[in-house]
Structures are given as structure tokens and as C-alpha cells.
Amino acid sequence: SKTRRSANKTTRNVEKLCRNEYQYWYNRLKKARGSTNWTEERLEILEAAMAIFQKEKVNKRQEYKKGNINIDDLKEWFLKQRTIVDKIMAETDSGIE
């Protein structure tokens, strides 16, 4: 039915959104590992932040699947998470320790 197709499409979109956001974090971590500006301590901070992101991402996806949050809430959460990784990247790239 049309409703079922719509639900399946939304689920696929959420899965794609989750993959894309993971890739966003992964790309920054990969960039950091390849940079000489990053100390081991700063890398550990970024890796720890990514681990927290991963755990929370799973929780948020579960909350969405249960109907406790909507797609807009999920997107907003992902945008907030991007600011976290972007801030860590900017602080290190600018030499702030």
C-alpha cells in the first residue's frame, strides 16, 4: 500500500541519514589522523567524542523507530553533533589545545 511504501522510504531515509552522519565524523577523524597538527591527546579526545556520538546515534535511531522522536528531531540532533566535531577540529587546526 501507499502508506507502507511511504514508511519504508522514510526508514531508508533515516538509515541513510545515520550513515551520512557517521561518515561525516569518520572523515574528520581520518583527516585528524593524517595531520601533523594533532597530538595524541587531541586525537583521543576526538575518538572519545566519536564513540559517544556512535552510542547516542544508536539510541536516537531506536527512539525514532519507537516513535518517540520524529525525523526533524533526529536531524536537529545530528546538526548539534556536527557542531561538536567541527569545534574540536577548529580548536586543533587553529592550535588551541
C-alpha positions in Angstrom: 0.0 0.0 0.0 1.0 3.6 -0.4 1.3 4.1 3.4 3.6 1.2 3.7 5.8 2.4 0.8 6.0 5.8 2.4 7.0 4.3 5.8 9.7 2.1 4.1 11.0 5.2 2.2 11.2 7.1 5.5 13.0 4.3 7.2 15.5 4.1 4.3 16.0 7.9 4.6 16.7 7.6 8.3 19.2 4.9 7.7 20.9 6.9 5.0 20.9 10.0 7.3 22.6 7.9 10.0 25.2 6.5 7.6 25.9 10.0 6.3 26.4 11.5 9.7 28.7 8.6 10.7 30.7 9.3 7.5 30.9 13.0 8.5 32.5 12.1 11.8 34.7 9.4 10.3 36.1 11.8 7.6 37.1 14.3 10.3 38.8 11.6 12.3 40.6 10.3 9.3 41.7 13.9 8.5 42.9 14.4 12.0 44.9 11.1 12.0 46.7 12.3 8.8 47.6 15.7 10.2 50.7 16.7 12.0 48.8 19.3 14.0 47.1 16.7 16.1 48.7 15.5 19.4 47.9 12.0 20.7 45.8 13.7 23.4 43.7 15.7 20.9 43.2 12.5 18.9 42.0 10.7 22.0 39.5 13.5 22.7 38.2 13.3 19.1 38.0 9.5 19.3 36.2 9.6 22.6 33.7 12.1 21.2 33.1 9.9 18.2 32.5 6.9 20.5 29.9 8.9 22.4 28.3 10.0 19.1 28.1 6.4 17.9 26.4 5.2 21.1 23.9 8.1 21.1 23.2 7.7 17.4 22.1 4.2 18.1 19.9 5.4 20.9 18.4 8.2 18.8 17.7 5.8 15.9 15.9 3.5 18.4 13.9 6.4 19.7 12.9 7.3 16.2 11.9 3.7 15.4 9.8 3.6 18.6 8.0 6.8 17.5 9.4 8.8 20.5 11.0 11.4 18.3 10.3 12.5 14.7 12.6 12.9 11.8 13.0 16.7 12.4 14.2 16.0 16.0 16.7 13.4 14.7 18.0 15.9 12.1 18.3 18.6 14.7 20.3 16.3 16.9 22.6 15.4 14.1 23.3 19.1 13.4 24.1 19.7 17.0 26.6 16.7 16.9 28.2 18.2 13.8 29.0 21.4 15.8 30.7 19.3 18.4 33.1 17.6 15.9 33.6 20.9 14.0 34.5 22.7 17.2 37.1 20.0 18.1 38.5 20.2 14.6 38.7 24.0 14.6 40.3 24.2 18.0 43.1 21.8 17.0 43.6 23.2 13.5 44.0 26.7 14.9 46.5 25.5 17.5 44.2 25.8 20.6 45.0 23.0 23.0 
